[in-house]
Amino acid sequence: MSGGALNYASYKIDDLVERINPDTVLRRAFIEHLKKISKAVHSIEWNMSGDGDWNEDNLIRDCLSRQVELLQAVADADKALSDLHNAINEAKKFVSKQ
């Protein structure tokens, strides 16, 4: 497989960057952010397509604040802990019926 696991989404983002009128500070800042997103999406797509891009994590981190990454890690850990707790309770119920 090559390239298009996400239908070349990064090129659509690049097109968006070209079409947004950079007439305000916020739009220019947003355009710069979209450029970072495009690079990260391109890297993700290459990896999903089997072409390989070693820089995916760094490119994604470049789009996010450290706080966002840490909040997601905590949310993932909370979910895993909840799932584990539920599995333990189900196992205890199963064992007590025997």
C-alpha positions, 0 to 999 in steps of 0.5 A: 500500500502506498500513501493514501490511507486517509485519501491524502487529507494533508493535501486538503489541509494545504489547499485550505491554507492557501484559500484562507485570507490571511487578513487578521492576526488570528487567521495568520496564526491559525494558518500556521497551526494548520501547516503544522497539522498538515505535516502531522496528518501527512506523517500519520497517513504515511505510517498508516499506509506502510510507507513509514515516517519516524517523526510522527510523534514529534509532528503531532506534539508540535500541534498540541500543547503539553497540557493537552497531551498530559490530559489525554494520557490521564483520561486514557489511564482513568479509562483503563483503571475503570475497565480494570476495576469492572473486569475485577468485579466481574471476575469476583462475581464469576468466582463467587458463583462457583 
